Protein backbone atom coordinates (compact mmCIF):
# COMPACT_ATOMS: atom_id res chain seq x y z
CA UNK A 1 0.00 0.00 0.00
CA UNK A 2 0.95 3.64 -0.43
CA UNK A 3 2.31 5.56 2.56
CA UNK A 4 1.38 9.17 3.27
CA UNK A 5 1.31 11.54 6.19
CA UNK A 6 2.75 14.59 7.91
CA UNK A 7 5.93 15.01 9.91
CA UNK A 8 6.92 18.09 11.91
CA UNK A 9 10.44 19.37 11.18
CA UNK A 10 11.92 22.63 12.41
CA UNK A 11 9.81 25.48 11.10
CA UNK A 12 6.85 23.53 9.74
CA UNK A 13 5.18 20.37 8.59
CA UNK A 14 6.33 18.14 5.76
CA UNK A 15 3.59 16.34 3.86
CA UNK A 16 4.85 13.18 2.16
CA UNK A 17 3.48 10.47 -0.09
CA UNK A 18 5.26 7.26 -1.12
CA UNK A 19 3.50 5.31 -3.86
CA UNK A 20 3.96 2.49 -6.35
CA UNK A 21 6.14 0.55 -3.90
CA UNK A 22 7.58 -2.54 -5.61
CA UNK A 23 10.03 -5.10 -4.30
CA UNK A 24 12.16 -5.73 -7.38
CA UNK A 25 14.75 -8.16 -6.02
CA UNK A 26 15.18 -10.48 -3.03
CA UNK A 27 18.20 -12.66 -2.34
CA UNK A 28 18.58 -15.36 0.33
CA UNK A 29 22.17 -16.60 -0.09
CA UNK A 30 22.07 -18.45 3.22
CA UNK A 31 18.88 -19.98 4.63
CA UNK A 32 18.22 -23.01 6.80
CA UNK A 33 15.27 -24.69 8.47
CA UNK A 34 15.64 -27.03 11.42
CA UNK A 35 13.30 -28.86 13.75
CA UNK A 36 13.31 -28.04 17.46
CA UNK A 37 12.03 -31.12 19.36
CA UNK A 38 8.95 -30.33 21.42
CA UNK A 39 8.80 -26.75 20.14
CA UNK A 40 8.51 -26.48 16.38
CA UNK A 41 10.58 -25.07 13.55
CA UNK A 42 13.54 -22.67 13.46
CA UNK A 43 14.15 -20.60 10.33
CA UNK A 44 17.49 -18.78 9.93
CA UNK A 45 18.20 -16.44 7.01
CA UNK A 46 21.65 -14.93 6.74
CA UNK A 47 23.06 -12.10 4.65
CA UNK A 48 19.84 -11.52 2.71
CA UNK A 49 19.18 -8.42 0.63
CA UNK A 50 16.28 -6.72 -1.10
CA UNK A 51 15.72 -3.86 -3.52
CA UNK A 52 12.63 -1.66 -3.41
CA UNK A 53 11.59 0.92 -6.04
CA UNK A 54 9.02 3.63 -5.37
CA UNK A 55 7.69 7.06 -6.29
CA UNK A 56 7.83 9.85 -3.71
CA UNK A 57 6.70 13.42 -3.27
CA UNK A 58 7.05 15.93 -0.46
CA UNK A 59 5.52 19.33 0.15
CA UNK A 60 6.38 22.02 2.70
CA UNK A 61 5.38 25.65 3.00
CA UNK A 62 8.61 26.54 1.13
CA UNK A 63 8.87 23.96 -1.67
CA UNK A 64 7.60 20.75 -3.18
CA UNK A 65 9.43 18.00 -5.02
CA UNK A 66 8.79 14.51 -6.36
CA UNK A 67 10.68 11.71 -8.04
CA UNK A 68 11.71 8.07 -7.93
CA UNK A 69 13.69 6.22 -5.31
CA UNK A 70 15.52 2.92 -5.04
CA UNK A 71 16.25 1.47 -1.61
CA UNK A 72 18.77 -1.35 -1.29
CA UNK A 73 18.84 -3.16 2.07
CA UNK A 74 21.67 -5.64 2.65
CA UNK A 75 23.18 -7.75 5.39
CA UNK A 76 19.71 -8.75 6.62
CA UNK A 77 19.64 -11.52 9.22
CA UNK A 78 16.41 -13.18 10.40
CA UNK A 79 15.86 -15.84 13.04
CA UNK A 80 12.26 -17.01 13.51
CA UNK A 81 10.79 -19.71 15.72
CA UNK A 82 7.45 -21.24 14.78
CA UNK A 83 5.43 -23.45 17.12
CA UNK A 84 3.43 -26.28 15.58
CA UNK A 85 0.50 -27.01 17.90
CA UNK A 86 -2.56 -29.01 16.94
CA UNK A 87 -5.71 -26.95 16.32
CA UNK A 88 -9.23 -27.87 17.55
CA UNK A 89 -9.72 -30.27 14.64
CA UNK A 90 -6.44 -32.12 15.25
CA UNK A 91 -4.60 -30.56 12.31
CA UNK A 92 -1.17 -29.03 12.73
CA UNK A 93 -1.19 -25.24 12.92
CA UNK A 94 1.78 -22.90 12.60
CA UNK A 95 2.23 -19.88 14.86
CA UNK A 96 5.14 -17.44 15.00
CA UNK A 97 6.46 -17.42 18.57
CA UNK A 98 9.57 -15.26 18.14
CA UNK A 99 11.33 -13.31 15.44
CA UNK A 100 14.55 -11.29 15.42
CA UNK A 101 15.67 -9.26 12.42
CA UNK A 102 18.69 -7.04 11.89
CA UNK A 103 19.93 -5.18 8.85
CA UNK A 104 23.44 -3.93 8.23
CA UNK A 105 23.32 -1.45 5.36
CA UNK A 106 20.64 0.69 3.74
CA UNK A 107 21.45 2.58 0.55
CA UNK A 108 18.84 5.11 -0.66
CA UNK A 109 19.06 6.70 -4.09
CA UNK A 110 16.71 9.61 -4.78
CA UNK A 111 16.03 11.25 -8.10
CA UNK A 112 13.81 14.29 -8.26
CA UNK A 113 13.11 17.52 -10.01
CA UNK A 114 15.21 19.67 -7.67
LUMDRENTI-728140 format. One record per atom (N, C-alpha, C): x, y, z. Coordinates in steps of 0.1 Angstrom, whole numbers, padded with zeros to 4 digits, always signed. Example, Ala and Ser with C-alpha at 12.3 -4.5 7.8 and 13.67 -1.06 7.14 Angstrom:
2
+0132-0057+0078
+0123-0045+0078
+0132-0033+0078
+0128-0022+0071
+0137-0011+0071
+0129+0000+0079
***
This chain:
114
+0008-0012+0000
+0000+0000+0000
+0009+0013+0000
+0003+0023-0005
+0009+0036-0004
+0011+0041+0010
+0021+0050+0013
+0023+0056+0026
+0022+0071+0024
+0015+0077+0033
+0014+0092+0033
+0012+0097+0047
+0015+0110+0049
+0013+0115+0062
+0020+0129+0063
+0021+0133+0076
+0028+0146+0079
+0038+0143+0090
+0049+0150+0089
+0059+0150+0099
+0063+0164+0102
+0065+0167+0115
+0069+0181+0119
+0084+0182+0120
+0090+0191+0112
+0104+0194+0112
+0107+0209+0113
+0115+0212+0123
+0119+0226+0124
+0108+0236+0123
+0107+0244+0112
+0098+0255+0111
+0084+0251+0106
+0082+0239+0103
+0068+0235+0097
+0067+0221+0095
+0055+0218+0089
+0052+0204+0086
+0057+0200+0072
+0060+0187+0071
+0063+0181+0058
+0053+0171+0054
+0046+0173+0043
+0036+0163+0039
+0043+0154+0029
+0042+0141+0030
+0048+0132+0022
+0039+0121+0016
+0042+0116+0005
+0035+0105-0001
+0045+0095-0008
+0044+0083-0005
+0053+0073-0011
+0043+0063-0018
+0045+0061-0031
+0035+0053-0039
+0042+0044-0048
+0034+0035-0054
+0040+0025-0064
+0052+0018-0058
+0051+0013-0046
+0061+0006-0039
+0062-0009-0045
+0074-0012-0050
+0076-0025-0056
+0089-0031-0051
+0088-0044-0046
+0100-0051-0043
+0105-0057-0056
+0117-0053-0061
+0122-0057-0074
+0132-0069-0073
+0138-0071-0062
+0148-0082-0060
+0148-0086-0046
+0150-0099-0044
+0152-0105-0030
+0162-0116-0032
+0172-0116-0023
+0182-0127-0023
+0184-0133-0010
+0183-0146-0009
+0186-0154+0003
+0198-0163+0001
+0210-0158+0002
+0222-0166-0001
+0224-0177+0010
+0219-0175+0022
+0221-0184+0032
+0208-0186+0040
+0201-0197+0039
+0189-0200+0046
+0189-0214+0051
+0183-0216+0063
+0182-0230+0068
+0170-0231+0076
+0164-0243+0076
+0153-0247+0085
+0156-0259+0093
+0154-0259+0106
+0156-0270+0114
+0145-0273+0124
+0143-0285+0128
+0133-0289+0138
+0138-0287+0152
+0130-0282+0160
+0133-0280+0175
+0124-0290+0182
+0129-0301+0187
+0120-0311+0194
+0112-0305+0205
+0099-0308+0204
+0089-0303+0214
+0085-0289+0213
+0091-0282+0203
+0088-0267+0201
+0082-0264+0188
+0090-0268+0177
+0085-0265+0164
+0096-0264+0154
+0097-0253+0147
+0106-0251+0136
+0114-0238+0137
+0127-0239+0134
+0135-0227+0135
+0140-0223+0120
+0137-0211+0116
+0142-0206+0103
+0152-0196+0105
+0164-0197+0098
+0175-0188+0099
+0178-0183+0085
+0178-0170+0083
+0182-0164+0070
+0194-0155+0073
+0205-0157+0065
+0217-0149+0067
+0221-0142+0055
+0225-0129+0057
+0231-0121+0046
+0221-0119+0035
+0208-0117+0038
+0198-0115+0027
+0199-0101+0023
+0193-0098+0011
+0192-0084+0006
+0179-0083-0002
+0174-0070-0003
+0163-0067-0011
+0164-0053-0017
+0158-0051-0028
+0157-0039-0035
+0143-0034-0037
+0140-0022-0033
+0126-0017-0034
+0127-0004-0043
+0118-0003-0052
+0116+0009-0060
+0103+0016-0057
+0102+0029-0057
+0090+0036-0054
+0090+0050-0059
+0078+0056-0060
+0077+0071-0063
+0076+0078-0050
+0080+0091-0049
+0078+0099-0037
+0075+0113-0041
+0068+0120-0032
+0067+0134-0033
+0066+0140-0019
+0071+0152-0017
+0070+0159-0005
+0066+0174-0007
+0060+0180+0003
+0055+0193+0001
+0057+0200+0015
+0063+0212+0015
+0064+0220+0027
+0058+0234+0023
+0059+0243+0033
+0054+0257+0030
+0064+0264+0021
+0076+0259+0020
+0086+0265+0011
+0088+0259-0003
+0086+0246-0004
+0089+0240-0017
+0081+0226-0018
+0081+0221-0030
+0076+0208-0032
+0085+0201-0042
+0086+0188-0041
+0094+0180-0050
+0089+0166-0051
+0092+0159-0062
+0088+0145-0064
+0098+0138-0072
+0097+0125-0072
+0107+0117-0080
+0106+0102-0078
+0116+0095-0081
+0117+0081-0079
+0128+0078-0069
+0127+0066-0063
+0137+0062-0053
+0139+0047-0054
+0152+0043-0052
+0155+0029-0050
+0162+0027-0037
+0157+0018-0029
+0163+0015-0016
+0168+0001-0017
+0181-0001-0013
+0188-0014-0013
+0191-0016+0002
+0186-0027+0007
+0188-0032+0021
+0197-0044+0020
+0208-0045+0027
+0217-0056+0027
+0221-0060+0041
+0227-0072+0041
+0232-0078+0054
+0220-0079+0064
+0209-0085+0058
+0197-0087+0066
+0198-0102+0072
+0196-0102+0085
+0196-0115+0092
+0183-0117+0100
+0177-0129+0098
+0164-0132+0104
+0165-0145+0111
+0160-0146+0123
+0159-0158+0130
+0144-0159+0135
+0137-0169+0131
+0123-0170+0135
+0120-0184+0141
+0112-0185+0151
+0108-0197+0157
+0093-0198+0155
+0089-0210+0150
+0074-0212+0148
+0071-0224+0157
+0060-0223+0164
+0054-0234+0171
+0045-0242+0162
+0043-0255+0164
+0034-0263+0156
+0024-0270+0164
+0015-0263+0171
+0005-0270+0179
-0006-0276+0170
-0014-0285+0176
-0026-0290+0169
-0037-0281+0172
-0045-0278+0161
-0057-0270+0163
-0069-0278+0169
-0081-0272+0170
-0092-0279+0175
-0097-0291+0168
-0093-0291+0155
-0097-0303+0146
-0086-0314+0146
-0075-0311+0152
-0064-0321+0153
-0054-0319+0142
-0056-0309+0134
-0046-0306+0123
-0035-0297+0129
-0023-0298+0123
-0012-0290+0127
-0013-0276+0123
-0012-0267+0132
-0012-0252+0129
+0002-0247+0130
+0005-0235+0125
+0018-0229+0126
+0016-0215+0132
+0023-0212+0142
+0022-0199+0149
+0037-0193+0151
+0039-0181+0148
+0051-0174+0150
+0053-0171+0165
+0063-0177+0171
+0065-0174+0186
+0076-0164+0189
+0085-0163+0180
+0096-0153+0181
+0102-0150+0168
+0107-0137+0167
+0113-0133+0154
+0123-0122+0158
+0135-0123+0152
+0146-0113+0154
+0151-0110+0141
+0152-0097+0137
+0157-0093+0124
+0166-0081+0126
+0178-0082+0119
+0187-0070+0119
+0191-0068+0105
+0194-0055+0102
+0199-0052+0088
+0212-0044+0090
+0221-0046+0081
+0234-0039+0082
+0236-0026+0075
+0231-0026+0062
+0233-0014+0054
+0220-0011+0046
+0217+0002+0045
+0206+0007+0037
+0212+0018+0028
+0210+0016+0015
+0215+0026+0006
+0202+0031-0001
+0200+0045-0001
+0188+0051-0007
+0193+0060-0018
+0188+0058-0030
+0191+0067-0041
+0178+0074-0045
+0179+0088-0044
+0167+0096-0048
+0170+0103-0061
+0160+0104-0069
+0160+0112-0081
+0148+0121-0081
+0149+0134-0083
+0138+0143-0083
+0140+0155-0092
+0131+0164-0091
+0131+0175-0100
+0141+0186-0095
+0143+0187-0082
+0152+0197-0077
+0166+0192-0077
***
